[in-house]
Amino acid sequence: MWTEQFQSILVLMVMAALLRASYEMSRPKRNSLEEVSANAETRPINETPRAIAITPCQKEWAEKAVKRYAEVQEKKWQHWNEAMFEPMK
């Protein structure tokens, strides 16, 4: 009995696979790079997005933020090193 069920399920699976293959082969292919690059998720990795111009004020803020972030990270690692490797009193 199990072999009859297995055979019928196997036949259905093969038919479904052939149906899907014929559907995929009949779909039109997209050749236009513009259609593909229009969607950011499907854009090729090596394609770089256009540069966005920032104001001098934004550049100054970004540099200040990076500097503060680096200082905070240095303090964080210093505290971590002290907690992990300094002997307890």
Gaussian input, Z-matrix of N, CA and C with variables (Angstrom, degrees):
# hf/3-21g

backbone

0 1
 N
 C     1     B1
 C     2     B2     1     A1
 N     3     B3     2     A2     1     D1
 C     4     B4     3     A3     2     D2
 C     5     B5     4     A4     3     D3
 N     6     B6     5     A5     4     D4
 C     7     B7     6     A6     5     D5
 C     8     B8     7     A7     6     D6
 N     9     B9     8     A8     7     D7
 C    10    B10     9     A9     8     D8
 C    11    B11    10    A10     9     D9
 N    12    B12    11    A11    10    D10
 C    13    B13    12    A12    11    D11
 C    14    B14    13    A13    12    D12
 N    15    B15    14    A14    13    D13
 C    16    B16    15    A15    14    D14
 C    17    B17    16    A16    15    D15
 N    18    B18    17    A17    16    D16
 C    19    B19    18    A18    17    D17
 C    20    B20    19    A19    18    D18
 N    21    B21    20    A20    19    D19
 C    22    B22    21    A21    20    D20
 C    23    B23    22    A22    21    D21
 N    24    B24    23    A23    22    D22
 C    25    B25    24    A24    23    D23
 C    26    B26    25    A25    24    D24
 N    27    B27    26    A26    25    D25
 C    28    B28    27    A27    26    D26
 C    29    B29    28    A28    27    D27
 N    30    B30    29    A29    28    D28
 C    31    B31    30    A30    29    D29
 C    32    B32    31    A31    30    D30
 N    33    B33    32    A32    31    D31
 C    34    B34    33    A33    32    D32
 C    35    B35    34    A34    33    D33
 N    36    B36    35    A35    34    D34
 C    37    B37    36    A36    35    D35
 C    38    B38    37    A37    36    D36
 N    39    B39    38    A38    37    D37
 C    40    B40    39    A39    38    D38
 C    41    B41    40    A40    39    D39
 N    42    B42    41    A41    40    D40
 C    43    B43    42    A42    41    D41
 C    44    B44    43    A43    42    D42
 N    45    B45    44    A44    43    D43
 C    46    B46    45    A45    44    D44
 C    47    B47    46    A46    45    D45
 N    48    B48    47    A47    46    D46
 C    49    B49    48    A48    47    D47
 C    50    B50    49    A49    48    D48
 N    51    B51    50    A50    49    D49
 C    52    B52    51    A51    50    D50
 C    53    B53    52    A52    51    D51
 N    54    B54    53    A53    52    D52
 C    55    B55    54    A54    53    D53
 C    56    B56    55    A55    54    D54
 N    57    B57    56    A56    55    D55
 C    58    B58    57    A57    56    D56
 C    59    B59    58    A58    57    D57
 N    60    B60    59    A59    58    D58
 C    61    B61    60    A60    59    D59
 C    62    B62    61    A61    60    D60
 N    63    B63    62    A62    61    D61
 C    64    B64    63    A63    62    D62
 C    65    B65    64    A64    63    D63
 N    66    B66    65    A65    64    D64
 C    67    B67    66    A66    65    D65
 C    68    B68    67    A67    66    D66
 N    69    B69    68    A68    67    D67
 C    70    B70    69    A69    68    D68
 C    71    B71    70    A70    69    D69
 N    72    B72    71    A71    70    D70
 C    73    B73    72    A72    71    D71
 C    74    B74    73    A73    72    D72
 N    75    B75    74    A74    73    D73
 C    76    B76    75    A75    74    D74
 C    77    B77    76    A76    75    D75
 N    78    B78    77    A77    76    D76
 C    79    B79    78    A78    77    D77
 C    80    B80    79    A79    78    D78
 N    81    B81    80    A80    79    D79
 C    82    B82    81    A81    80    D80
 C    83    B83    82    A82    81    D81
 N    84    B84    83    A83    82    D82
 C    85    B85    84    A84    83    D83
 C    86    B86    85    A85    84    D84
 N    87    B87    86    A86    85    D85
 C    88    B88    87    A87    86    D86
 C    89    B89    88    A88    87    D87
 N    90    B90    89    A89    88    D88
 C    91    B91    90    A90    89    D89
 C    92    B92    91    A91    90    D90
 N    93    B93    92    A92    91    D91
 C    94    B94    93    A93    92    D92
 C    95    B95    94    A94    93    D93
 N    96    B96    95    A95    94    D94
 C    97    B97    96    A96    95    D95
 C    98    B98    97    A97    96    D96
 N    99    B99    98    A98    97    D97
 C   100   B100    99    A99    98    D98
 C   101   B101   100   A100    99    D99
 N   102   B102   101   A101   100   D100
 C   103   B103   102   A102   101   D101
 C   104   B104   103   A103   102   D102
 N   105   B105   104   A104   103   D103
 C   106   B106   105   A105   104   D104
 C   107   B107   106   A106   105   D105
 N   108   B108   107   A107   106   D106
 C   109   B109   108   A108   107   D107
 C   110   B110   109   A109   108   D108
 N   111   B111   110   A110   109   D109
 C   112   B112   111   A111   110   D110
 C   113   B113   112   A112   111   D111
 N   114   B114   113   A113   112   D112
 C   115   B115   114   A114   113   D113
 C   116   B116   115   A115   114   D114
 N   117   B117   116   A116   115   D115
 C   118   B118   117   A117   116   D116
 C   119   B119   118   A118   117   D117
 N   120   B120   119   A119   118   D118
 C   121   B121   120   A120   119   D119
 C   122   B122   121   A121   120   D120
 N   123   B123   122   A122   121   D121
 C   124   B124   123   A123   122   D122
 C   125   B125   124   A124   123   D123
 N   126   B126   125   A125   124   D124
 C   127   B127   126   A126   125   D125
 C   128   B128   127   A127   126   D126
 N   129   B129   128   A128   127   D127
 C   130   B130   129   A129   128   D128
 C   131   B131   130   A130   129   D129
 N   132   B132   131   A131   130   D130
 C   133   B133   132   A132   131   D131
 C   134   B134   133   A133   132   D132
 N   135   B135   134   A134   133   D133
 C   136   B136   135   A135   134   D134
 C   137   B137   136   A136   135   D135
 N   138   B138   137   A137   136   D136
 C   139   B139   138   A138   137   D137
 C   140   B140   139   A139   138   D138
 N   141   B141   140   A140   139   D139
 C   142   B142   141   A141   140   D140
 C   143   B143   142   A142   141   D141
 N   144   B144   143   A143   142   D142
 C   145   B145   144   A144   143   D143
 C   146   B146   145   A145   144   D144
 N   147   B147   146   A146   145   D145
 C   148   B148   147   A147   146   D146
 C   149   B149   148   A148   147   D147
 N   150   B150   149   A149   148   D148
 C   151   B151   150   A150   149   D149
 C   152   B152   151   A151   150   D150
 N   153   B153   152   A152   151   D151
 C   154   B154   153   A153   152   D152
 C   155   B155   154   A154   153   D153
 N   156   B156   155   A155   154   D154
 C   157   B157   156   A156   155   D155
 C   158   B158   157   A157   156   D156
 N   159   B159   158   A158   157   D157
 C   160   B160   159   A159   158   D158
 C   161   B161   160   A160   159   D159
 N   162   B162   161   A161   160   D160
 C   163   B163   162   A162   161   D161
 C   164   B164   163   A163   162   D162
 N   165   B165   164   A164   163   D163
 C   166   B166   165   A165   164   D164
 C   167   B167   166   A166   165   D165
 N   168   B168   167   A167   166   D166
 C   169   B169   168   A168   167   D167
 C   170   B170   169   A169   168   D168
 N   171   B171   170   A170   169   D169
 C   172   B172   171   A171   170   D170
 C   173   B173   172   A172   171   D171
 N   174   B174   173   A173   172   D172
 C   175   B175   174   A174   173   D173
 C   176   B176   175   A175   174   D174
 N   177   B177   176   A176   175   D175
 C   178   B178   177   A177   176   D176
 C   179   B179   178   A178   177   D177
 N   180   B180   179   A179   178   D178
 C   181   B181   180   A180   179   D179
 C   182   B182   181   A181   180   D180
 N   183   B183   182   A182   181   D181
 C   184   B184   183   A183   182   D182
 C   185   B185   184   A184   183   D183
 N   186   B186   185   A185   184   D184
 C   187   B187   186   A186   185   D185
 C   188   B188   187   A187   186   D186
 N   189   B189   188   A188   187   D187
 C   190   B190   189   A189   188   D188
 C   191   B191   190   A190   189   D189
 N   192   B192   191   A191   190   D190
 C   193   B193   192   A192   191   D191
 C   194   B194   193   A193   192   D192
 N   195   B195   194   A194   193   D193
 C   196   B196   195   A195   194   D194
 C   197   B197   196   A196   195   D195
 N   198   B198   197   A197   196   D196
 C   199   B199   198   A198   197   D197
 C   200   B200   199   A199   198   D198
 N   201   B201   200   A200   199   D199
 C   202   B202   201   A201   200   D200
 C   203   B203   202   A202   201   D201
 N   204   B204   203   A203   202   D202
 C   205   B205   204   A204   203   D203
 C   206   B206   205   A205   204   D204
 N   207   B207   206   A206   205   D205
 C   208   B208   207   A207   206   D206
 C   209   B209   208   A208   207   D207
 N   210   B210   209   A209   208   D208
 C   211   B211   210   A210   209   D209
 C   212   B212   211   A211   210   D210
 N   213   B213   212   A212   211   D211
 C   214   B214   213   A213   212   D212
 C   215   B215   214   A214   213   D213
 N   216   B216   215   A215   214   D214
 C   217   B217   216   A216   215   D215
 C   218   B218   217   A217   216   D216
 N   219   B219   218   A218   217   D217
 C   220   B220   219   A219   218   D218
 C   221   B221   220   A220   219   D219
 N   222   B222   221   A221   220   D220
 C   223   B223   222   A222   221   D221
 C   224   B224   223   A223   222   D222
 N   225   B225   224   A224   223   D223
 C   226   B226   225   A225   224   D224
 C   227   B227   226   A226   225   D225
 N   228   B228   227   A227   226   D226
 C   229   B229   228   A228   227   D227
 C   230   B230   229   A229   228   D228
 N   231   B231   230   A230   229   D229
 C   232   B232   231   A231   230   D230
 C   233   B233   232   A232   231   D231
 N   234   B234   233   A233   232   D232
 C   235   B235   234   A234   233   D233
 C   236   B236   235   A235   234   D234
 N   237   B237   236   A236   235   D235
 C   238   B238   237   A237   236   D236
 C   239   B239   238   A238   237   D237
 N   240   B240   239   A239   238   D238
 C   241   B241   240   A240   239   D239
 C   242   B242   241   A241   240   D240
 N   243   B243   242   A242   241   D241
 C   244   B244   243   A243   242   D242
 C   245   B245   244   A244   243   D243
 N   246   B246   245   A245   244   D244
 C   247   B247   246   A246   245   D245
 C   248   B248   247   A247   246   D246
 N   249   B249   248   A248   247   D247
 C   250   B250   249   A249   248   D248
 C   251   B251   250   A250   249   D249
 N   252   B252   251   A251   250   D250
 C   253   B253   252   A252   251   D251
 C   254   B254   253   A253   252   D252
 N   255   B255   254   A254   253   D253
 C   256   B256   255   A255   254   D254
 C   257   B257   256   A256   255   D255
 N   258   B258   257   A257   256   D256
 C   259   B259   258   A258   257   D257
 C   260   B260   259   A259   258   D258
 N   261   B261   260   A260   259   D259
 C   262   B262   261   A261   260   D260
 C   263   B263   262   A262   261   D261
 N   264   B264   263   A263   262   D262
 C   265   B265   264   A264   263   D263
 C   266   B266   265   A265   264   D264

   B1=1.4459
   B2=1.5349
   B3=1.3195
   B4=1.4630
   B5=1.5156
   B6=1.3122
   B7=1.4588
   B8=1.5218
   B9=1.3325
   B10=1.4641
   B11=1.5240
   B12=1.3306
   B13=1.4669
   B14=1.5249
   B15=1.3169
   B16=1.4697
   B17=1.5168
   B18=1.3167
   B19=1.4586
   B20=1.5243
   B21=1.3228
   B22=1.4656
   B23=1.5294
   B24=1.3163
   B25=1.4629
   B26=1.5223
   B27=1.3306
   B28=1.4626
   B29=1.5268
   B30=1.3166
   B31=1.4715
   B32=1.5244
   B33=1.3241
   B34=1.4638
   B35=1.5249
   B36=1.3233
   B37=1.4693
   B38=1.5241
   B39=1.3361
   B40=1.4621
   B41=1.5225
   B42=1.3261
   B43=1.4655
   B44=1.5267
   B45=1.3266
   B46=1.4658
   B47=1.5283
   B48=1.3232
   B49=1.4630
   B50=1.5276
   B51=1.3142
   B52=1.4661
   B53=1.5227
   B54=1.3161
   B55=1.4548
   B56=1.5247
   B57=1.3259
   B58=1.4685
   B59=1.5251
   B60=1.3235
   B61=1.4627
   B62=1.5233
   B63=1.3195
   B64=1.4619
   B65=1.5296
   B66=1.3330
   B67=1.4659
   B68=1.5279
   B69=1.3273
   B70=1.4631
   B71=1.5240
   B72=1.3128
   B73=1.4620
   B74=1.5195
   B75=1.3211
   B76=1.4645
   B77=1.5297
   B78=1.3310
   B79=1.4671
   B80=1.5199
   B81=1.3463
   B82=1.4661
   B83=1.5328
   B84=1.3139
   B85=1.4700
   B86=1.5203
   B87=1.3576
   B88=1.4585
   B89=1.5233
   B90=1.3254
   B91=1.4613
   B92=1.5170
   B93=1.3059
   B94=1.4481
   B95=1.5204
   B96=1.3195
   B97=1.4611
   B98=1.5210
   B99=1.3323
   B100=1.4614
   B101=1.5229
   B102=1.3251
   B103=1.4629
   B104=1.5161
   B105=1.3161
   B106=1.4570
   B107=1.5180
   B108=1.3341
   B109=1.4548
   B110=1.5234
   B111=1.3312
   B112=1.4549
   B113=1.5224
   B114=1.3056
   B115=1.4532
   B116=1.5272
   B117=1.3308
   B118=1.4629
   B119=1.5205
   B120=1.3340
   B121=1.4597
   B122=1.5205
   B123=1.3191
   B124=1.4510
   B125=1.5198
   B126=1.3325
   B127=1.4544
   B128=1.5278
   B129=1.3271
   B130=1.4618
   B131=1.5245
   B132=1.3173
   B133=1.4576
   B134=1.5194
   B135=1.3242
   B136=1.4638
   B137=1.5202
   B138=1.3187
   B139=1.4634
   B140=1.5278
   B141=1.3233
   B142=1.4550
   B143=1.5225
   B144=1.3198
   B145=1.4609
   B146=1.5266
   B147=1.3166
   B148=1.4691
   B149=1.5237
   B150=1.3293
   B151=1.4598
   B152=1.5254
   B153=1.3197
   B154=1.4594
   B155=1.5233
   B156=1.3108
   B157=1.4545
   B158=1.5276
   B159=1.3420
   B160=1.4660
   B161=1.5147
   B162=1.2943
   B163=1.4537
   B164=1.5232
   B165=1.3301
   B166=1.4678
   B167=1.5378
   B168=1.3314
   B169=1.4632
   B170=1.5328
   B171=1.3221
   B172=1.4632
   B173=1.5223
   B174=1.3276
   B175=1.4567
   B176=1.5254
   B177=1.3229
   B178=1.4659
   B179=1.5335
   B180=1.3257
   B181=1.4680
   B182=1.5296
   B183=1.3277
   B184=1.4655
   B185=1.5254
   B186=1.3323
   B187=1.4699
   B188=1.5236
   B189=1.3327
   B190=1.4542
   B191=1.5369
   B192=1.3217
   B193=1.4572
   B194=1.5240
   B195=1.3206
   B196=1.4626
   B197=1.5201
   B198=1.3235
   B199=1.4666
   B200=1.5271
   B201=1.3448
   B202=1.4691
   B203=1.5258
   B204=1.3219
   B205=1.4580
   B206=1.5270
   B207=1.3265
   B208=1.4641
   B209=1.5263
   B210=1.3372
   B211=1.4677
   B212=1.5283
   B213=1.3345
   B214=1.4613
   B215=1.5262
   B216=1.3292
   B217=1.4590
   B218=1.5222
   B219=1.3102
   B220=1.4658
   B221=1.5269
   B222=1.3344
   B223=1.4697
   B224=1.5336
   B225=1.3193
   B226=1.4619
   B227=1.5175
   B228=1.3436
   B229=1.4609
   B230=1.5190
   B231=1.3063
   B232=1.4597
   B233=1.5330
   B234=1.3369
   B235=1.4642
   B236=1.5300
   B237=1.3232
   B238=1.4577
   B239=1.5227
   B240=1.3419
   B241=1.4696
   B242=1.5127
   B243=1.3373
   B244=1.4623
   B245=1.5179
   B246=1.3264
   B247=1.4552
   B248=1.5344
   B249=1.3041
   B250=1.4545
   B251=1.5277
   B252=1.3367
   B253=1.4702
   B254=1.5190
   B255=1.2916
   B256=1.4614
   B257=1.5258
   B258=1.3226
   B259=1.4803
   B260=1.5164
   B261=1.3280
   B262=1.4647
   B263=1.5221
   B264=1.3115
   B265=1.4681
   B266=1.5021
   A1=111.01
   A2=116.37
   A3=118.73
   A4=110.52
   A5=117.81
   A6=120.51
   A7=110.91
   A8=118.66
   A9=120.23
   A10=110.67
   A11=116.59
   A12=119.68
   A13=110.65
   A14=115.41
   A15=119.54
   A16=110.53
   A17=117.83
   A18=121.25
   A19=111.20
   A20=117.16
   A21=118.90
   A22=110.97
   A23=116.50
   A24=119.54
   A25=110.19
   A26=116.88
   A27=121.11
   A28=110.65
   A29=116.98
   A30=120.72
   A31=109.79
   A32=117.91
   A33=120.81
   A34=111.58
   A35=117.59
   A36=121.07
   A37=111.16
   A38=117.37
   A39=120.74
   A40=110.15
   A41=116.62
   A42=119.85
   A43=110.86
   A44=116.86
   A45=120.39
   A46=110.73
   A47=117.48
   A48=120.90
   A49=110.57
   A50=117.91
   A51=120.78
   A52=111.41
   A53=116.71
   A54=120.55
   A55=110.71
   A56=116.39
   A57=120.21
   A58=111.21
   A59=117.21
   A60=120.60
   A61=111.08
   A62=116.93
   A63=119.26
   A64=110.57
   A65=117.38
   A66=120.40
   A67=110.57
   A68=117.18
   A69=120.59
   A70=111.54
   A71=117.09
   A72=120.14
   A73=112.18
   A74=118.06
   A75=120.40
   A76=112.63
   A77=117.65
   A78=120.08
   A79=110.60
   A80=118.35
   A81=119.79
   A82=110.33
   A83=114.92
   A84=120.40
   A85=109.18
   A86=115.85
   A87=120.58
   A88=107.84
   A89=116.36
   A90=120.58
   A91=112.05
   A92=117.21
   A93=120.84
   A94=110.46
   A95=116.71
   A96=121.66
   A97=110.38
   A98=117.29
   A99=119.99
   A100=111.41
   A101=117.54
   A102=120.55
   A103=110.71
   A104=116.55
   A105=120.61
   A106=110.55
   A107=118.12
   A108=120.38
   A109=112.25
   A110=118.06
   A111=120.39
   A112=110.54
   A113=116.72
   A114=121.41
   A115=108.26
   A116=117.61
   A117=121.79
   A118=112.20
   A119=117.51
   A120=119.52
   A121=111.93
   A122=118.08
   A123=120.54
   A124=112.28
   A125=117.82
   A126=121.18
   A127=109.24
   A128=118.21
   A129=119.91
   A130=110.95
   A131=115.98
   A132=120.83
   A133=111.58
   A134=117.70
   A135=119.81
   A136=113.08
   A137=117.91
   A138=121.07
   A139=108.67
   A140=116.68
   A141=120.28
   A142=110.07
   A143=117.63
   A144=119.45
   A145=110.15
   A146=115.15
   A147=119.70
   A148=110.56
   A149=115.36
   A150=120.70
   A151=109.84
   A152=115.79
   A153=121.36
   A154=107.26
   A155=116.51
   A156=120.81
   A157=109.52
   A158=115.89
   A159=119.91
   A160=108.51
   A161=115.32
   A162=120.78
   A163=109.41
   A164=117.85
   A165=120.19
   A166=111.92
   A167=116.40
   A168=120.22
   A169=110.31
   A170=116.58
   A171=120.17
   A172=111.06
   A173=116.89
   A174=120.84
   A175=110.52
   A176=116.63
   A177=121.18
   A178=110.80
   A179=116.45
   A180=120.40
   A181=110.92
   A182=115.66
   A183=119.57
   A184=111.03
   A185=116.39
   A186=119.50
   A187=111.43
   A188=116.46
   A189=120.68
   A190=110.56
   A191=116.84
   A192=120.86
   A193=110.90
   A194=116.99
   A195=120.53
   A196=110.12
   A197=116.86
   A198=120.83
   A199=110.65
   A200=116.88
   A201=120.76
   A202=111.08
   A203=116.75
   A204=120.62
   A205=110.14
   A206=116.63
   A207=120.27
   A208=111.01
   A209=117.32
   A210=120.39
   A211=111.59
   A212=115.98
   A213=120.42
   A214=110.32
   A215=117.40
   A216=120.01
   A217=111.52
   A218=116.76
   A219=120.21
   A220=110.80
   A221=116.77
   A222=120.27
   A223=110.30
   A224=115.79
   A225=119.90
   A226=110.83
   A227=117.87
   A228=120.78
   A229=111.67
   A230=117.17
   A231=120.15
   A232=109.55
   A233=116.88
   A234=120.28
   A235=111.21
   A236=116.38
   A237=119.93
   A238=110.50
   A239=116.32
   A240=119.75
   A241=111.32
   A242=116.97
   A243=120.00
   A244=110.84
   A245=116.93
   A246=120.15
   A247=111.46
   A248=117.52
   A249=120.16
   A250=113.30
   A251=117.60
   A252=119.02
   A253=114.75
   A254=118.86
   A255=120.30
   A256=108.86
   A257=117.04
   A258=118.34
   A259=111.22
   A260=115.06
   A261=119.92
   A262=109.40
   A263=116.67
   A264=121.33
   A265=110.83
   D1=-40.62
   D2=-178.73
   D3=-64.97
   D4=-36.15
   D5=-178.87
   D6=-67.01
   D7=-35.15
   D8=177.11
   D9=-65.87
   D10=-42.76
   D11=177.59
   D12=-65.16
   D13=-42.25
   D14=179.19
   D15=-61.46
   D16=-43.08
   D17=-179.81
   D18=-63.89
   D19=-41.55
   D20=-179.31
   D21=-68.94
   D22=-38.36
   D23=177.58
   D24=-67.17
   D25=-39.40
   D26=178.96
   D27=-63.15
   D28=-41.75
   D29=177.97
   D30=-62.82
   D31=-44.08
   D32=178.43
   D33=-62.61
   D34=-40.42
   D35=179.50
   D36=-65.05
   D37=-41.18
   D38=178.30
   D39=-65.05
   D40=-42.14
   D41=178.34
   D42=-62.92
   D43=-41.99
   D44=179.03
   D45=-64.51
   D46=-40.66
   D47=178.97
   D48=-64.58
   D49=-42.33
   D50=178.46
   D51=-66.03
   D52=-39.75
   D53=177.84
   D54=-62.37
   D55=-44.64
   D56=179.04
   D57=-64.81
   D58=-41.02
   D59=179.19
   D60=-62.88
   D61=-42.62
   D62=179.60
   D63=-66.86
   D64=-36.20
   D65=177.08
   D66=-64.15
   D67=-46.74
   D68=-178.85
   D69=-63.31
   D70=-36.89
   D71=-179.13
   D72=-74.06
   D73=-25.20
   D74=-178.55
   D75=-86.97
   D76=-11.35
   D77=179.98
   D78=-69.61
   D79=140.67
   D80=177.92
   D81=-70.54
   D82=143.80
   D83=179.83
   D84=-88.24
   D85=145.70
   D86=175.60
   D87=-92.41
   D88=119.98
   D89=-179.58
   D90=-103.64
   D91=-17.80
   D92=-175.14
   D93=-79.36
   D94=123.77
   D95=177.90
   D96=-67.07
   D97=-28.90
   D98=179.59
   D99=-64.19
   D100=-38.70
   D101=178.75
   D102=-64.60
   D103=-39.89
   D104=-178.24
   D105=-72.59
   D106=-43.57
   D107=-176.33
   D108=-78.32
   D109=-8.57
   D110=177.85
   D111=-65.59
   D112=-33.25
   D113=179.23
   D114=-96.22
   D115=121.68
   D116=-175.59
   D117=-63.18
   D118=-29.83
   D119=-178.38
   D120=-71.89
   D121=-27.21
   D122=-178.38
   D123=-102.60
   D124=4.62
   D125=179.76
   D126=-67.17
   D127=136.51
   D128=177.74
   D129=-58.42
   D130=148.05
   D131=-175.65
   D132=-65.02
   D133=-37.97
   D134=-175.86
   D135=-76.49
   D136=-6.41
   D137=177.43
   D138=-84.85
   D139=122.19
   D140=-177.36
   D141=-92.28
   D142=140.28
   D143=176.46
   D144=-71.49
   D145=158.99
   D146=179.61
   D147=-65.82
   D148=143.46
   D149=179.54
   D150=-68.77
   D151=139.97
   D152=178.54
   D153=-102.83
   D154=126.58
   D155=-179.62
   D156=-73.95
   D157=130.79
   D158=177.54
   D159=-113.45
   D160=155.20
   D161=-178.79
   D162=-79.44
   D163=159.90
   D164=177.30
   D165=-58.95
   D166=-34.29
   D167=178.98
   D168=-65.49
   D169=-42.75
   D170=178.23
   D171=-64.74
   D172=-38.12
   D173=178.03
   D174=-63.48
   D175=-42.27
   D176=178.24
   D177=-62.70
   D178=-43.33
   D179=179.16
   D180=-63.25
   D181=-40.62
   D182=-179.77
   D183=-64.65
   D184=-43.15
   D185=178.55
   D186=-63.68
   D187=-40.14
   D188=178.53
   D189=-65.38
   D190=-40.72
   D191=-180.00
   D192=-65.30
   D193=-40.36
   D194=178.97
   D195=-65.41
   D196=-41.71
   D197=179.70
   D198=-62.83
   D199=-46.19
   D200=179.46
   D201=-63.95
   D202=-39.41
   D203=179.35
   D204=-62.15
   D205=-44.27
   D206=179.16
   D207=-62.49
   D208=-40.15
   D209=178.30
   D210=-63.74
   D211=-44.04
   D212=-179.54
   D213=-64.69
   D214=-41.10
   D215=178.72
   D216=-64.32
   D217=-39.07
   D218=178.08
   D219=-62.28
   D220=-43.04
   D221=177.92
   D222=-64.29
   D223=-41.80
   D224=-179.86
   D225=-59.57
   D226=-47.03
   D227=-179.30
   D228=-69.67
   D229=-31.89
   D230=176.99
   D231=-64.59
   D232=-45.64
   D233=177.76
   D234=-63.73
   D235=-38.00
   D236=179.31
   D237=-65.12
   D238=-44.57
   D239=178.85
   D240=-62.04
   D241=-41.31
   D242=178.41
   D243=-63.53
   D244=-41.67
   D245=-177.85
   D246=-69.89
   D247=-33.35
   D248=-174.98
   D249=-88.12
   D250=-35.09
   D251=-169.43
   D252=-116.43
   D253=-10.39
   D254=176.31
   D255=-81.24
   D256=141.24
   D257=177.81
   D258=-68.60
   D259=144.78
   D260=179.54
   D261=-74.65
   D262=145.75
   D263=-179.37
   D264=-101.27

